[in-house]
Amino acid sequence: MENCCRSCCPCLRRLWNCIWPDVRYPNQNLVIANPTAREAEIRTVSGDIRPPSPRKRPVQLYAALYDFEARSEDELSVREGDKLSVL
């Protein structure tokens, strides 16, 4: 595609040089060494790895202050002092 674009639209040479900058220096095969670079280190972990379990919130208990008699199936009867937790 590069060759086609360059040959069909030579007036856009500056654009092609920005898109494909290698053409500016076609005869230079230059490799720059990086002495501080090391080979990539791949760390592995063996054993059973599980995601952390979600933190359990502390259960908040509430004490009934007085007796209550349920009036329907959807209600709960409690006695004074009963401990309740909200689900």
LUMVEX-217518 format. One record per atom (N, C-alpha, C): residue number from 1; residue in three letters; atom name; x, y, z. Coordinates in steps of 0.1 Angstrom, whole numbers, plus 2048, in hexadecimal, padded with zeros to 3 digits. Layout:
<pts>
+------+------+------+-----+-----+-----+
: resi : resn : name :  xx :  yy :  zz :
+------+------+------+-----+-----+-----+
:  NUM :  Ala :   CA :   X :   Y :   Z :
...
+------+------+------+-----+-----+-----+
</pts>
This chain:
<pts>
+------+------+------+-----+-----+-----+
: resi : resn : name :  xx :  yy :  zz :
+------+------+------+-----+-----+-----+
:    1 :  Met :    N : 808 : 7F4 : 800 :
:    1 :  Met :   CA : 800 : 800 : 800 :
:    1 :  Met :    C : 809 : 80D : 800 :
:    2 :  Glu :    N : 814 : 80C : 807 :
:    2 :  Glu :   CA : 81D : 817 : 808 :
:    2 :  Glu :    C : 822 : 81B : 7FA :
:    3 :  Asn :    N : 826 : 811 : 7F3 :
:    3 :  Asn :   CA : 82C : 814 : 7E5 :
:    3 :  Asn :    C : 821 : 81A : 7DC :
:    4 :  Cys :    N : 815 : 815 : 7DD :
:    4 :  Cys :   CA : 80A : 81A : 7D5 :
:    4 :  Cys :    C : 807 : 829 : 7D8 :
:    5 :  Cys :    N : 806 : 82C : 7E5 :
:    5 :  Cys :   CA : 803 : 839 : 7E9 :
:    5 :  Cys :    C : 80E : 843 : 7E5 :
:    6 :  Arg :    N : 81B : 83F : 7E7 :
:    6 :  Arg :   CA : 826 : 847 : 7E3 :
:    6 :  Arg :    C : 826 : 84A : 7D4 :
:    7 :  Ser :    N : 823 : 83F : 7CC :
:    7 :  Ser :   CA : 824 : 841 : 7BD :
:    7 :  Ser :    C : 818 : 849 : 7B8 :
:    8 :  Cys :    N : 80C : 847 : 7BE :
:    8 :  Cys :   CA : 800 : 84D : 7B9 :
:    8 :  Cys :    C : 7FF : 85C : 7BD :
:    9 :  Cys :    N : 804 : 85F : 7C9 :
:    9 :  Cys :   CA : 803 : 86D : 7CE :
:    9 :  Cys :    C : 810 : 872 : 7D3 :
:   10 :  Pro :    N : 81A : 874 : 7CA :
:   10 :  Pro :   CA : 827 : 879 : 7CE :
:   10 :  Pro :    C : 827 : 886 : 7D5 :
:   11 :  Cys :    N : 81C : 88E : 7D2 :
:   11 :  Cys :   CA : 81B : 89B : 7D8 :
:   11 :  Cys :    C : 819 : 89B : 7E8 :
:   12 :  Leu :    N : 815 : 88F : 7ED :
:   12 :  Leu :   CA : 813 : 88D : 7FB :
:   12 :  Leu :    C : 81F : 886 : 802 :
:   13 :  Arg :    N : 82B : 889 : 7FC :
:   13 :  Arg :   CA : 837 : 882 : 800 :
:   13 :  Arg :    C : 83A : 885 : 80F :
:   14 :  Arg :    N : 837 : 891 : 814 :
:   14 :  Arg :   CA : 83A : 894 : 822 :
:   14 :  Arg :    C : 830 : 88C : 82B :
:   15 :  Leu :    N : 824 : 88A : 827 :
:   15 :  Leu :   CA : 81B : 882 : 82E :
:   15 :  Leu :    C : 81F : 874 : 82F :
:   16 :  Trp :    N : 823 : 86E : 823 :
:   16 :  Trp :   CA : 828 : 860 : 823 :
:   16 :  Trp :    C : 834 : 85E : 82C :
:   17 :  Asn :    N : 83D : 868 : 82C :
:   17 :  Asn :   CA : 849 : 867 : 834 :
:   17 :  Asn :    C : 845 : 867 : 843 :
:   18 :  Cys :    N : 83A : 86E : 847 :
:   18 :  Cys :   CA : 836 : 86D : 855 :
:   18 :  Cys :    C : 82F : 860 : 858 :
:   19 :  Ile :    N : 828 : 85B : 84E :
:   19 :  Ile :   CA : 821 : 84E : 851 :
:   19 :  Ile :    C : 82B : 842 : 850 :
:   20 :  Trp :    N : 834 : 842 : 846 :
:   20 :  Trp :   CA : 83D : 838 : 845 :
:   20 :  Trp :    C : 84C : 83E : 845 :
:   21 :  Pro :    N : 851 : 841 : 851 :
:   21 :  Pro :   CA : 85D : 848 : 852 :
:   21 :  Pro :    C : 86A : 840 : 84E :
:   22 :  Asp :    N : 868 : 833 : 84D :
:   22 :  Asp :   CA : 874 : 82A : 849 :
:   22 :  Asp :    C : 879 : 82E : 83B :
:   23 :  Val :    N : 871 : 833 : 833 :
:   23 :  Val :   CA : 875 : 836 : 825 :
:   23 :  Val :    C : 880 : 842 : 825 :
:   24 :  Arg :    N : 880 : 84A : 82F :
:   24 :  Arg :   CA : 889 : 855 : 82F :
:   24 :  Arg :    C : 898 : 850 : 82F :
:   25 :  Tyr :    N : 89A : 845 : 836 :
:   25 :  Tyr :   CA : 8A7 : 83F : 838 :
:   25 :  Tyr :    C : 8A7 : 831 : 833 :
:   26 :  Pro :    N : 8A5 : 82E : 827 :
:   26 :  Pro :   CA : 8A4 : 820 : 822 :
:   26 :  Pro :    C : 8B0 : 817 : 824 :
:   27 :  Asn :    N : 8BC : 81D : 824 :
:   27 :  Asn :   CA : 8C8 : 815 : 824 :
:   27 :  Asn :    C : 8CE : 813 : 832 :
:   28 :  Gln :    N : 8C8 : 818 : 83C :
:   28 :  Gln :   CA : 8CE : 817 : 849 :
:   28 :  Gln :    C : 8C7 : 80C : 851 :
:   29 :  Asn :    N : 8CE : 801 : 854 :
:   29 :  Asn :   CA : 8CA : 7F7 : 85D :
:   29 :  Asn :    C : 8D1 : 7F9 : 86A :
:   30 :  Leu :    N : 8CB : 801 : 872 :
:   30 :  Leu :   CA : 8D1 : 805 : 87F :
:   30 :  Leu :    C : 8CA : 7FE : 88B :
:   31 :  Val :    N : 8D2 : 7F8 : 893 :
:   31 :  Val :   CA : 8CD : 7F2 : 89F :
:   31 :  Val :    C : 8D4 : 7F9 : 8AB :
:   32 :  Ile :    N : 8CC : 7FE : 8B4 :
:   32 :  Ile :   CA : 8D1 : 805 : 8C0 :
:   32 :  Ile :    C : 8D0 : 7FC : 8CC :
:   33 :  Ala :    N : 8DB : 7F9 : 8D2 :
:   33 :  Ala :   CA : 8DB : 7F0 : 8DD :
:   33 :  Ala :    C : 8D8 : 7F7 : 8EA :
:   34 :  Asn :    N : 8D1 : 7F0 : 8F3 :
:   34 :  Asn :   CA : 8CD : 7F6 : 8FF :
:   34 :  Asn :    C : 8D4 : 7ED : 90A :
:   35 :  Pro :    N : 8DF : 7F1 : 910 :
:   35 :  Pro :   CA : 8E6 : 7E9 : 919 :
:   35 :  Pro :    C : 8DF : 7E7 : 926 :
:   36 :  Thr :    N : 8D5 : 7F0 : 92A :
:   36 :  Thr :   CA : 8CE : 7EE : 936 :
:   36 :  Thr :    C : 8C2 : 7E5 : 935 :
:   37 :  Ala :    N : 8BE : 7E1 : 929 :
:   37 :  Ala :   CA : 8B3 : 7D9 : 927 :
:   37 :  Ala :    C : 8B6 : 7CA : 92A :
:   38 :  Arg :    N : 8AD : 7C4 : 931 :
:   38 :  Arg :   CA : 8AF : 7B5 : 934 :
:   38 :  Arg :    C : 8A4 : 7AD : 92D :
:   39 :  Glu :    N : 8A6 : 7A1 : 92D :
:   39 :  Glu :   CA : 89C : 798 : 927 :
:   39 :  Glu :    C : 890 : 799 : 930 :
:   40 :  Ala :    N : 884 : 798 : 92A :
:   40 :  Ala :   CA : 878 : 798 : 932 :
:   40 :  Ala :    C : 878 : 78C : 93C :
:   41 :  Glu :    N : 874 : 790 : 948 :
:   41 :  Glu :   CA : 873 : 786 : 953 :
:   41 :  Glu :    C : 865 : 781 : 954 :
:   42 :  Ile :    N : 862 : 775 : 953 :
:   42 :  Ile :   CA : 855 : 770 : 955 :
:   42 :  Ile :    C : 854 : 769 : 962 :
:   43 :  Arg :    N : 84C : 76E : 96B :
:   43 :  Arg :   CA : 84B : 768 : 978 :
:   43 :  Arg :    C : 83E : 75F : 978 :
:   44 :  Thr :    N : 840 : 753 : 97E :
:   44 :  Thr :   CA : 835 : 74A : 97F :
:   44 :  Thr :    C : 832 : 747 : 98E :
:   45 :  Val :    N : 826 : 743 : 991 :
:   45 :  Val :   CA : 822 : 740 : 99E :
:   45 :  Val :    C : 81B : 732 : 99E :
:   46 :  Ser :    N : 820 : 729 : 9A6 :
:   46 :  Ser :   CA : 81A : 71C : 9A6 :
:   46 :  Ser :    C : 811 : 71B : 9B2 :
:   47 :  Gly :    N : 808 : 711 : 9B1 :
:   47 :  Gly :   CA : 7FF : 70F : 9BD :
:   47 :  Gly :    C : 7F1 : 713 : 9B9 :
:   48 :  Asp :    N : 7E8 : 712 : 9C3 :
:   48 :  Asp :   CA : 7DA : 715 : 9C1 :
:   48 :  Asp :    C : 7D8 : 724 : 9C2 :
:   49 :  Ile :    N : 7D4 : 72A : 9B7 :
:   49 :  Ile :   CA : 7D2 : 739 : 9B7 :
:   49 :  Ile :    C : 7C3 : 73B : 9B6 :
:   50 :  Arg :    N : 7BE : 742 : 9C0 :
:   50 :  Arg :   CA : 7B0 : 745 : 9C0 :
:   50 :  Arg :    C : 7AE : 754 : 9C1 :
:   51 :  Pro :    N : 7A4 : 75A : 9BB :
:   51 :  Pro :   CA : 7A1 : 768 : 9BE :
:   51 :  Pro :    C : 79E : 76A : 9CC :
:   52 :  Pro :    N : 7A1 : 776 : 9D2 :
:   52 :  Pro :   CA : 79E : 778 : 9E0 :
:   52 :  Pro :    C : 78F : 778 : 9E2 :
:   53 :  Ser :    N : 78C : 772 : 9ED :
:   53 :  Ser :   CA : 77D : 772 : 9F0 :
:   53 :  Ser :    C : 779 : 77F : 9F4 :
:   54 :  Pro :    N : 76C : 783 : 9F1 :
:   54 :  Pro :   CA : 767 : 790 : 9F5 :
:   54 :  Pro :    C : 767 : 792 : A04 :
:   55 :  Arg :    N : 76A : 79E : A08 :
:   55 :  Arg :   CA : 76A : 7A0 : A16 :
:   55 :  Arg :    C : 75C : 79F : A1C :
:   56 :  Lys :    N : 75B : 799 : A27 :
:   56 :  Lys :   CA : 74E : 797 : A2D :
:   56 :  Lys :    C : 74C : 7A3 : A36 :
:   57 :  Arg :    N : 740 : 7AA : A34 :
:   57 :  Arg :   CA : 73D : 7B5 : A3D :
:   57 :  Arg :    C : 73A : 7B0 : A4B :
:   58 :  Pro :    N : 73D : 7B7 : A55 :
:   58 :  Pro :   CA : 739 : 7B2 : A62 :
:   58 :  Pro :    C : 72A : 7B2 : A64 :
:   59 :  Val :    N : 725 : 7A8 : A6A :
:   59 :  Val :   CA : 716 : 7A6 : A6B :
:   59 :  Val :    C : 712 : 7B0 : A76 :
:   60 :  Gln :    N : 708 : 7B8 : A72 :
:   60 :  Gln :   CA : 702 : 7C2 : A7C :
:   60 :  Gln :    C : 6F6 : 7BC : A82 :
:   61 :  Leu :    N : 6F6 : 7BA : A8F :
:   61 :  Leu :   CA : 6EA : 7B4 : A96 :
:   61 :  Leu :    C : 6E2 : 7BF : A9C :
:   62 :  Tyr :    N : 6D5 : 7BD : A9C :
:   62 :  Tyr :   CA : 6CC : 7C7 : AA1 :
:   62 :  Tyr :    C : 6C3 : 7C0 : AAC :
:   63 :  Ala :    N : 6C0 : 7C6 : AB7 :
:   63 :  Ala :   CA : 6B9 : 7C0 : AC2 :
:   63 :  Ala :    C : 6AA : 7C6 : AC1 :
:   64 :  Ala :    N : 6A1 : 7BD : AC2 :
:   64 :  Ala :   CA : 693 : 7C1 : AC2 :
:   64 :  Ala :    C : 690 : 7C8 : AD0 :
:   65 :  Leu :    N : 68A : 7D4 : ACF :
:   65 :  Leu :   CA : 687 : 7DB : ADB :
:   65 :  Leu :    C : 67A : 7D7 : AE2 :
:   66 :  Tyr :    N : 671 : 7D1 : ADA :
:   66 :  Tyr :   CA : 665 : 7CC : AE0 :
:   66 :  Tyr :    C : 65F : 7C0 : AD8 :
:   67 :  Asp :    N : 656 : 7BA : ADE :
:   67 :  Asp :   CA : 650 : 7AE : AD7 :
:   67 :  Asp :    C : 648 : 7B3 : ACB :
:   68 :  Phe :    N : 648 : 7AB : AC0 :
:   68 :  Phe :   CA : 640 : 7AF : AB4 :
:   68 :  Phe :    C : 63A : 7A2 : AAF :
:   69 :  Glu :    N : 62D : 7A2 : AAD :
:   69 :  Glu :   CA : 626 : 796 : AA7 :
:   69 :  Glu :    C : 623 : 799 : A99 :
:   70 :  Ala :    N : 627 : 78F : A90 :
:   70 :  Ala :   CA : 625 : 791 : A82 :
:   70 :  Ala :    C : 617 : 791 : A7F :
:   71 :  Arg :    N : 613 : 79A : A75 :
:   71 :  Arg :   CA : 605 : 79C : A71 :
:   71 :  Arg :    C : 602 : 795 : A64 :
:   72 :  Ser :    N : 60D : 791 : A5D :
:   72 :  Ser :   CA : 60B : 78B : A50 :
:   72 :  Ser :    C : 617 : 781 : A4E :
:   73 :  Glu :    N : 616 : 779 : A43 :
:   73 :  Glu :   CA : 621 : 770 : A3F :
:   73 :  Glu :    C : 62E : 777 : A3D :
:   74 :  Asp :    N : 62E : 783 : A38 :
:   74 :  Asp :   CA : 63A : 78A : A34 :
:   74 :  Asp :    C : 641 : 790 : A40 :
:   75 :  Glu :    N : 63B : 790 : A4C :
:   75 :  Glu :   CA : 642 : 796 : A58 :
:   75 :  Glu :    C : 647 : 78B : A61 :
:   76 :  Leu :    N : 650 : 790 : A6A :
:   76 :  Leu :   CA : 657 : 787 : A73 :
:   76 :  Leu :    C : 653 : 78A : A81 :
:   77 :  Ser :    N : 650 : 780 : A89 :
:   77 :  Ser :   CA : 64D : 783 : A97 :
:   77 :  Ser :    C : 65A : 782 : A9F :
:   78 :  Val :    N : 65C : 78C : AA8 :
:   78 :  Val :   CA : 668 : 78D : AB0 :
:   78 :  Val :    C : 664 : 78F : ABF :
:   79 :  Arg :    N : 66D : 78C : AC8 :
:   79 :  Arg :   CA : 66B : 78E : AD6 :
:   79 :  Arg :    C : 675 : 799 : ADA :
:   80 :  Glu :    N : 673 : 7A0 : AE5 :
:   80 :  Glu :   CA : 67C : 7AA : AE9 :
:   80 :  Glu :    C : 689 : 7A4 : AEC :
:   81 :  Gly :    N : 694 : 7AA : AE7 :
:   81 :  Gly :   CA : 6A2 : 7A5 : AE9 :
:   81 :  Gly :    C : 6A7 : 79B : ADE :
:   82 :  Asp :    N : 69E : 797 : AD5 :
:   82 :  Asp :   CA : 6A2 : 78E : ACA :
:   82 :  Asp :    C : 6AD : 796 : AC2 :
:   83 :  Lys :    N : 6B7 : 78F : ABD :
:   83 :  Lys :   CA : 6C1 : 795 : AB5 :
:   83 :  Lys :    C : 6BE : 792 : AA6 :
:   84 :  Leu :    N : 6BE : 79D : A9E :
:   84 :  Leu :   CA : 6BA : 79C : A90 :
:   84 :  Leu :    C : 6C6 : 7A2 : A87 :
:   85 :  Ser :    N : 6C7 : 79C : A7B :
:   85 :  Ser :   CA : 6D1 : 7A2 : A72 :
:   85 :  Ser :    C : 6C9 : 7A4 : A65 :
:   86 :  Val :    N : 6CD : 7AE : A5E :
:   86 :  Val :   CA : 6C6 : 7B2 : A51 :
:   86 :  Val :    C : 6CE : 7AA : A46 :
:   87 :  Leu :    N : 6C6 : 7A4 : A3D :
:   87 :  Leu :   CA : 6CC : 79D : A32 :
:   87 :  Leu :    C : 6CC : 7A5 : A26 :
+------+------+------+-----+-----+-----+
</pts>
